[in-house]
Amino acid sequence: MSIRIPSLQSKLPDVGTTIFTVMSQMAHDYGAINLSQGYPDYDGPELLRERLSWYAGNGHNQYAPLAGIAALREQCAAKIERFYGHTTNPDTEVTITPGATEAIYCAVTAVIQPGDEVLMFDPVYDCYDPAVRLSGGIPVHLRLAAPDYRIDWDQVARAVTPRTRMIMINSPHNPSGSVIDEQDIRQLTTLAEAHDLIVVSDEVYEHLVYDGREHASVLREPRLAARAFVVSSFGKTFHVTGWKTGYVVAPEALTTELRRVHQFVAFVACTPVQYALADFMASTPEHLDQLPAFYQHKRDLFNEALSASRFRFTPSAGTFFQLVDYSAISDDDDQTFVRWLTQQIGVAAIPMSVFYQSPPEERYIRFCFCKEDATLHKAAGILVAL
């Protein structure tokens, strides 16, 4: 009996396995210190983990409501009011999702029609472009210039056409570590209102902003919040990336459309995780206040230890990533360099070129510093010897 395989036409023919999976697997295979994929090598708070265990052991293991459990949505609304002065209806404007990537996919899918153009900025996180293309939209890639990686709003204005429907921003920015400020928010507001654009604002590193800066959230500007999906992450904030839980804040009309998609993608997020997060946020609000100093310490420790190396860098303004220029060490392209660094030297990093539509001329790679201090010291000691 012959078995016939159906003919296929890929919707994403140029997309392979994500670089984060590739580099983490390579780090594992070669016993390298993994400073590539963005996850801690330490656990989340003990109380948070205890609450998860309690809820999983006491009958909270069935489907949560579509939008997420009420207690967690209420905690999200309270946090938004506290940090950004924005009043949010937890019933109609907050949706709990199984991770920020699913939230971004649902936001794009909910509103993008075939032929719509979506502005995004290279280096761009890898889930944005595929989400747009899967909806029949057209990604329009604009470039942030190294080493500052700031948005050129004149360039953005020139890129807008009658087909432009959405602009996607990310601050604090992965992979560069740059942050936007109040002037950027004003420029974005003017542009979005003038052209009736929907905004997707990826703010998963909102509490990881350093050197006394405040996070310039889209939610601080009411006119912008009225046309935006704002995406956040519990995993980044509470050191539990494997729990894959995030949330989206959007006005009621946008939330309605997002939930229409969300219910057919994942339907709900994990129930006991939601209860545990709600309890921890209610009982330990100081955790959020302590995060900037916690991660700035790690950034400064890693950078100081790396200062004697031949890598060149400007301290990251946000996220838990640090870009470094390796051009004084090697003329290799960044993908060749990180393979050598992982396989021969024993430290894994992420090449920056994978975040671009067209590879840049600069030679930068990204290290992750959400690691134990001892891990950072050990990695830096190896890198300084290059």
Secondary structure, 3 states (H helix, E strand, C coil): CCCCCCCCCCCCCCCCCCHHHHHHHHHHHHCCEECCCCCCCCCCCHHHHHHHHHHHHCCCCCCCCCCCCHHHHHHHHHHHHHHHCCCCCCCCCEEEECCHHHHHHHHHHHHCCCCCEEEEEECCCCCHHHHHHHCCCEEEEEECECCCCECCHHHHHHHCCCCEEEEEEECCCCCCCCCCCHHHHHHHHHHHHHHCCEEEEECCCCCCECCCCCCCCHHHCHHHHCCEEEEEEHHHHCCCHHHCCEEEECCHHHHHHHHHHHHHHCCCCCHHHHHHHHHHHHHCCHHHHHHHHHHHHHHHHHHHHHCCCCCECCCCCECCEEEEECCCCCCCCHHHHHHHHHHHHCEECEEHHHHCCCCCCCCEEEEECCCCHHHHHHHHHHHHCC
